[in-house]
């Protein structure tokens, strides 16, 4: 193993070589293109889903019901300008119910002995049901007030109820949750993809004995740092590319409001990814050095895979309390904290704990990983267990 002081900067050469090999691979280029397209399609789909009109048809059998539906349309539009409600005339109640059953109408409005009834197939859209109920109640009040010679306007004076939101951003909860999931998914896929590439590269060089030639010219630690640096730059570069594509798609589709909500969490996401990936890259490199052949990677990479898969399932399925706790656990926080920040406001001290803990963990893991890497990279034969590797690193 080379110890020449002049080789101290060789990690840059190793990093350049590692990066060039990765970039030339078709799988890397195609996965990047597909992921960018996926981000753009997600943003476009979000825009379509949020902006699409919701047309509702109500089957009626008389002019009185049609008038109520017309009033309900105004009520629904006041609540959500994307919703439109219109009536569809039928000969009798049975025909109206058949239209609902066949899917030609979303609901039917029929008069019974006890009042108006909204008829649905398996369920009725909540906005439509509420609008019809409000309109029918208003029509009944007007009719009853007129019959009793009561001034309805005077009777309702002071009864209006306004609305004021203490947290206007709560209306963006669906968007926030969707963005949070995308953060977690992209971190998971990128970390697993690059991680397995790092481990596979190390094992391939070890299996082909190329590493012995490299170690004769370059210190083993320089080899490790070069691999970590190259893959970190490429991985973070991909994440930045995804972020740029997402922001561009948001601006192109006129979703500046969404950008205002997720813009800051997006910047934190890139920072947390950078720190977290450095920590994970050292583990993936060690996993590759412990394996003697490609088949061994399934077991040697298991700890690193669990460290990525665990937070993924926690972020998707975990409760609020679990997310809060694990979002401050070192390394795990690099995936979970940005996802939490996308969903809700997080106290600054929790963000500081999460980031600081992951930075310290990255430093410790890289230092320990370097010691293990030095002592296991040139060992051939059977795969090396983590317990034995730590003993060798003492």
Secondary structure by P-SEA (a helix, b strand, c coil): cccccccccaaaaaaaaaaaaaaacaaaaaaaaaaaaaaaaaaaaaaaaacbbbbbbbbbccaaaaaaaaaaaaaaaaacccbbbbbbbcccaaaaaaaaaaccccbbbbbccccbbbbbcccccaaaaaaaaaaaaaaaaaaaaaaacccccccccccbbbbbbccccccaaaaaaaaaaaaaaaaaaaaaaaaaaaaaaaaaaaaaaaaaaaaacccaaaaaaaaaaaaaaaaaaaaaaaaaaaaaaaaaacaaaaaaacaaaaaaaaaaaaaaaaaaaaaaaaaaaaccccccccccaaaaaaaaaaaaaaaacccaaaaaaaccccccccccaaaaaacccccaaaaaaaaaaaaaaaaaaaaaaaaaaaaccccccccccaaaaaaaac
